[in-house]
Amino acid sequence: MKSRYLVSAAALAIAALPGIALAQDAPASPAPSPAAATSTTPLRSFTPDYFDRFAPRTALDMVRQIPGFSIAEGEDRRGLGQGGSNVLINGERFSGKSNDVVSELGRIGAGNVIRIELIDGATLNLPGLTGQVVNIVSKVDQLTGQFRWSPRVRFRRTDPQYLDGEVSISGKAGKIAYTLSLSNDSFRNGNAGTERVLDAAGNVTDRRYEELYVNGDQPRLAAGIKYTGDNGQIGNLNLSFERPWTRITEDSDGEVVRDRDYLETEKEYNYEIGGDYLFPLWGGNLKLIGLRRFEHSPFFTRIFLDFEDRRPREGNSLATVIDETETIARAEYGWKAGSADWQFSLEGAINKLDTTADLKLLDTTGQFVAVPLPGSDAVVEEKRAEIGLSYGRPLSSRLTLQTSLGAEYSQIMQSGAGGLTRSFIRPKGFVSLAWKPTKKLDLSLRVQRDVGQLNFFDFVASADLGAENQNSGNPELVPQQGWNIDFQATQNLGALGSVNAKAFVNFVEDIVDQVPIGATGEAPGNIDSATIWGFSIDSTFKMDVIGWTGVRFDIAYTYRKSSLPDPLTGIRRRISGDLIHEFSAELRYDIPGGDWAVGGNYFDFSQADEVRLSQLAEFPIEGGDLGFYVENKNVRGMTVRLGLSNIIGTNEAFRRTFYVARRNGPVAFVEDRTRFFGPVVSLDINGSF
């Protein structure tokens, strides 16, 4: 349940993002490149004056205006190796995971940006990157600062969101550049509406009015330190500490269950230390990378049920404490041989999950009594080693090859009930081609053998009291792997804009989905195979060329289709909860000769049913999120935007079917609800000092 409400909040947030602007091609201004950077000629280069009409405050503001480009954050990637974000900073990958590159871009002042290069990833000497990649070439000469304040107010029921924002400073002392930031991602969400309960014949057996509140803050303190030596040495250290909390309450008043009081809380702390050091060695460059992450997460859930017929109160509670650690060490040695780039890499990692759970039921005397939840107290640990060799070179003036061959060894150990120790060796690698058939058309093709990231929570038994379901522990899980084929085409339309199109197909082995465990249990488990295919289009059109000066359209669309054999029925279906489509559009008008801009945006998405062995959850959301905004780019030197979103009243519909036993048998009852959360007023104030 929680994830659905956060998705709705994300939809509103996405709709409020500024659109992508068009900048014309221009000669790049000279700037020194670090040792890690490439001499590849960019597809396009954007200097700061091309973003002047948007009055950007940070490098993130500028990147979001690059035509036909969207940031890929590379979440949940396995280790620190190939792949990750499609954003480089001074030719380097960002050595962090939770302390992400998007946050880092928001701390680089626009005044510190020399230029932004748009590059085909396959032409870089950084293995794993493909398609469009941006490289932010920046400098820090003096102390500068950025700030953002983003309050939100919903018209219905929820508390105002006053505490969302960030302040950061950047400076330089000799060979050391540094950034310090204090930020908070805040949310005050919720909705309300009627839920009906129907029996197998469709008769209404209960009607409930429900109100939901989802509140939380994610305060974070972060620091970044960069050292640049005289002989090509480059060192980076990134630190972060976060203290997030979440509180979810739901009150339901019904005709049978008179009152359902639901409470869920989490009070977490986590830290991350990431760094790298690059230096010349034996005619090449050696880069040493390290990461340490820790997260302590205590969860508490409690439910009380009071009945109209005065039967005794029912209730349950679940207290879970989860500790997660990740430790990674990686070494990359790269060298040049003629026109070819080589890289040899080694990586070792230890990942660990330690979880305990305390489940209790309310007895007839009103006291909570502990009940067993077998398999919920466990330690899961993975030790992993990876080796790889990459090779890249231009095959002609218009065609570039990049390839990699490697393997990983993984040992997974689980303590507790049913614990096992297992080992795997998985091959991995890719071949990528970048072709430029014309001056304004760029094509890339990538074929990859990939190993997926395991979710250690799937190994242990768990209960979700709010969703009224339970997972058995499954120590037999193995990482999914598969063949991924990706094709990307970018058409530069010159003064009119840009269109970037992608198509992909993935043939997945051992994909993780819900499977039967024993006669009545279920848990995430491996299914032999699945196929995923789809496409996306990201486009920008600037209307100045037809006389609509200052008008720009941004349109993005993604479609995914997945297919796997249902482990219960054998009938092929989509992956549980998989994205089906996502669409966003923005029309922006920067009024010529002034500091004002107005715009409108629209966002919607759909997802596949969430499938369990005894339940089926559907999300028939009707209508998307339509919003409008007005912006002034110089209010005492600040950019101020006032927005109104969810104008057409997007609702959150949810229909869940419960079965007597398994999903291929008779229906027990159905919950059917529609909830509304009303329009949202947003204010964004961005400035520099």
C-alpha positions, 0 to 999 in steps of 0.5 A, spaced: 500 500 500 505 504 501 508 504 495 502 506 491 501 512 495 509 514 494 508 513 486 502 518 486 506 523 490 512 522 485 507 523 479 505 530 482 513 531 483 514 529 476 509 534 473 512 540 476 519 539 473 521 544 469 521 542 461 527 541 457 529 547 453 533 547 446 540 550 445 543 550 439 550 547 437 556 551 438 563 551 438 566 549 445 570 554 449 577 551 451 577 548 458 582 543 461 580 536 461 582 531 467 586 525 466 579 521 466 576 524 461 576 522 453 578 526 447 572 524 444 568 529 440 561 531 443 555 530 439 553 537 441 556 542 446 552 547 450 555 553 453 552 557 459 549 563 454 545 558 451 541 557 457 540 564 459 533 564 457 531 559 463 536 563 468 538 556 471 541 556 478 545 550 478 548 545 473 541 540 474 537 546 471 541 546 465 542 539 464 534 538 464 534 543 458 538 539 454 534 537 448 531 530 448 535 528 454 533 525 460 537 523 466 538 515 468 540 515 475 542 507 475 538 505 481 539 498 484 545 497 480 550 491 482 556 494 485 560 500 482 562 497 475 559 498 468 553 502 467 550 507 472 548 514 471 548 517 464 551 523 467 559 525 468 562 530 472 569 533 468 569 526 465 568 522 471 563 517 474 560 519 481 563 515 486 556 514 490 550 510 490 545 513 495 548 520 495 547 520 487 549 524 481 542 528 481 543 531 488 551 533 486 548 536 480 544 541 484 550 543 488 554 545 482 552 553 481 550 555 474 556 560 474 561 554 475 559 551 469 564 552 463 560 547 458 556 541 457 557 536 452 553 531 449 556 525 447 555 518 445 557 513 451 560 508 446 565 512 444 568 514 451 573 510 454 568 508 460 566 501 459 558 500 460 556 507 458 551 507 451 546 512 448 547 519 450 551 521 456 552 528 458 559 531 461 559 537 465 565 541 465 565 545 471 570 549 475 570 552 482 574 558 483 571 562 489 566 560 494 559 560 492 552 557 494 545 555 492 539 554 495 532 552 494 525 552 498 519 548 495 513 548 499 507 544 497 500 545 500 494 540 498 487 542 498 484 536 501 486 534 508 493 533 508 498 538 512 502 543 508 509 541 506 514 547 509 520 543 510 522 541 503 529 544 500 536 545 500 542 549 501 549 548 499 556 551 498 562 550 494 569 553 494 576 551 493 582 551 497 589 550 493 588 543 490 582 542 494 575 543 492 569 542 496 562 542 497 557 542 503 550 541 503 544 540 508 537 538 504 531 535 506 526 531 502 519 532 505 512 529 503 505 530 506 501 526 502 494 523 503 487 521 500 480 520 502 474 516 499 469 510 499 471 503 499 466 497 498 467 490 500 463 485 495 462 478 496 463 473 490 456 474 487 458 482 487 453 484 493 456 489 497 457 487 504 460 493 507 462 500 505 467 504 508 469 511 508 477 512 509 482 517 510 490 516 509 495 520 511 503 519 509 508 524 512 515 524 512 522 528 512 529 525 509 534 530 512 541 529 509 547 532 511 552 531 505 560 533 503 564 532 497 571 533 497 576 533 490 583 533 490 587 535 483 594 534 483 600 536 479 601 530 475 594 527 473 592 525 480 584 526 481 581 524 488 574 524 490 571 523 497 563 523 498 560 523 505 553 523 507 548 522 513 541 521 513 535 521 518 529 520 515 522 518 518 515 516 515 509 516 519 502 513 515 496 513 518 489 510 515 482 511 519 476 507 516 469 507 518 465 502 516 458 498 516 461 492 519 468 494 521 466 500 525 473 503 526 479 500 523 485 504 526 492 503 522 499 506 524 505 505 520 512 508 522 519 508 520 525 512 524 531 510 520 538 513 520 544 511 514 550 513 512 555 513 506 562 514 505 564 513 497 571 515 494 576 514 488 583 516 487 586 516 480 593 516 478 598 515 472 601 508 472 606 504 467 603 509 461 596 508 463 591 510 469 590 506 475 583 508 479 582 505 486 574 506 488 571 504 495 564 505 498 561 503 505 554 504 506 550 502 512 542 503 514 538 502 520 531 501 519 526 500 525 519 499 522 513 498 527 506 497 524 499 496 528 492 495 527 486 495 531 479 493 529 472 495 532 466 492 530 459 494 529 456 488 533 460 490 539 464 483 539 471 484 542 476 488 539 481 485 534 488 487 533 495 486 531 502 489 531 509 488 528 516 490 530 521 489 525 529 492 525 533 491 519 540 493 518 543 493 511 551 494 510 554 494 503 562 494 502 565 495 495 572 495 493 574 496 486 580 497 482 580 499 474 587 500 470 586 503 463 591 504 458 591 506 450 594 502 445 594 506 438 587 508 437 584 503 442 582 504 449 583 498 454 581 497 461 582 491 466 578 491 473 577 487 479 571 488 484 570 485 491 563 486 495 560 484 501 553 485 502 549 483 509 542 484 511 540 482 518 533 482 520 529 481 526 521 481 527 516 481 533 509 479 531 503 480 536 496 479 536 491 482 541 487 477 545 480 477 548 483 481 554 486 486 550 493 484 551 498 483 545 501 476 545 507 474 541 506 469 536 511 466 531 513 468 524 518 462 522 524 465 518 523 472 520 529 472 524 535 471 519 542 474 517 543 474 509 550 475 506 553 475 499 560 475 498 562 477 491 568 478 486 568 480 479 573 481 474 573 484 467 577 486 461 574 492 456 576 494 449 574 500 445 576 503 438 574 507 432 573 502 426 572 508 422 571 516 422 563 514 423 563 507 427 566 506 434 566 499 437 566 498 445 566 491 448 567 487 455 568 480 457 568 478 464 565 474 470 563 474 477 563 469 483 558 470 488 557 466 495 550 467 498 550 465 506 543 465 510 543 463 517 536 462 521 531 457 519 532 453 512 539 457 512 543 455 506 550 457 503 551 457 495 556 459 490 555 461 483 559 463 477 556 468 472 559 470 465 557 477 463 559 482 458 557 486 452 558 489 445 556 496 443 557 500 437 556 507 435 555 509 428 554 516 425 551 515 418 550 523 418 552 529 421 545 530 425 543 522 426 547 518 431 545 510 432 548 506 437 546 498 438 548 494 445 548 487 446 549 485 454 549 479 458 547 482 465 547 479 472 541 482 476 541 485 483 538 480 489 533 483 494 535 480 500 528 481 503 526 476 499 530 471 502 526 472 509 519 471 512 515 477 512 508 480 513 505 486 511 499 487 516 496 493 512 496 489 505 494 483 509 499 478 506 505 474 508 511 472 505 515 465 507 522 465 507 525 463 500 533 461 501 533 458 494 533 464 490 538 466 485 540 472 481 536 473 475 541 474 469 539 475 461 541 478 454 539 485 453 539 488 447 538 496 446 538 500 440 538 508 440 537 513 435 538 521 436 536 525 430 538 533 431 533 537 428 537 543 428 534 549 430 527 545 431 530 541 437 531 534 437 528 527 438 531 521 441 528 514 440 530 507 444 528 500 443 529 494 447 528 487 448 531 483 454 531 475 455 531 474 462 533 467 466 531 466 473 526 472 473 524 473 480 516 473 481 511 471 486 511 463 487 508 457 491 512 455 497 509 449 500 501 447 500 499 454 502 505 459 502 508 464 497 514 468 497 518 471 491 522 466 487 525 464 481 521 463 474 525 460 469 524 465 463 521 472 461 521 476 456 521 484 456 521 489 450 519 496 449 521 503 447 521 510 449 521 517 445 524 523 448 523 529 444 524 537 444 521 542 439 522 549 439 517 553 435 522 559 434 523 557 427 516 558 425 515 564 429 512 562 435 518 565 439 519 563 446 515 557 445 517 550 446 514 543 447 517 537 450 514 530 449 516 523 452 513 516 452 515 510 454 512 503 453 513 496 456 511 489 455 513 483 459 511 476 459 512 470 463 508 463 465 504 464 471 507 459 476 500 457 478 496 457 472 501 456 466 498 462 463 503 467 460 502 474 463 506 481 465 511 481 470 507 483 477 507 490 478 511 492 471 510 499 468 506 499 462 506 506 460 508 513 462 507 519 458 509 526 460 508 533 456 510 540 457 508 546 453 513 552 456 512 560 453 518 564 455 515 571 454 520 575 450 524 581 452 522 579 460 523 575 466 516 571 465 515 564 463 508 560 463 507 553 462 503 547 462 504 540 463 501 533 463 503 526 466 500 519 467 502 512 467 499 505 468 502 499 471 500 491 471 496 488 476 500 486 482 499 478 482 500 474 489 498 466 489 491 468 493 490 475 491 490 480 485 491 487 486 489 492 480 490 499 479 485 502 474 487 510 475 483 514 471 485 521 468 492 524 469 495 530 472 494 536 469 498 542 471 500 550 470 505 554 472 507 561 472 515 563 473 519 569 474 526 568 473 529 575 477 525 576 483 531 580 487 536 575 483 532 569 485 527 564 480 520 563 483 515 559 480 508 558 482 504 552 480 497 548 481 497 541 479 492 535 479 487 540 476 483 535 473 482 531 479 486 524 478 484 519 483 487 513 486 483 507 484 484 500 487 481 493 486 483 487 490 480 480 489 481 475 495 481 468 494 478 462 498 485 459 497 489 460 491 488 465 485 485 459 480 480 457 485 473 461 488 473 468 490 472 470 497 471 477 497 473 483 493 475 490 496 474 496 491 475 503 492 476 510 489 480 516 493 481 523 491 487 527 494 485 534 490 489 540 487 496 541 489 499 548 490 507 549 489 512 554 490 519 553 488 524 559 490 531 558 487 537 562 488 545 563 489 549 567 493 
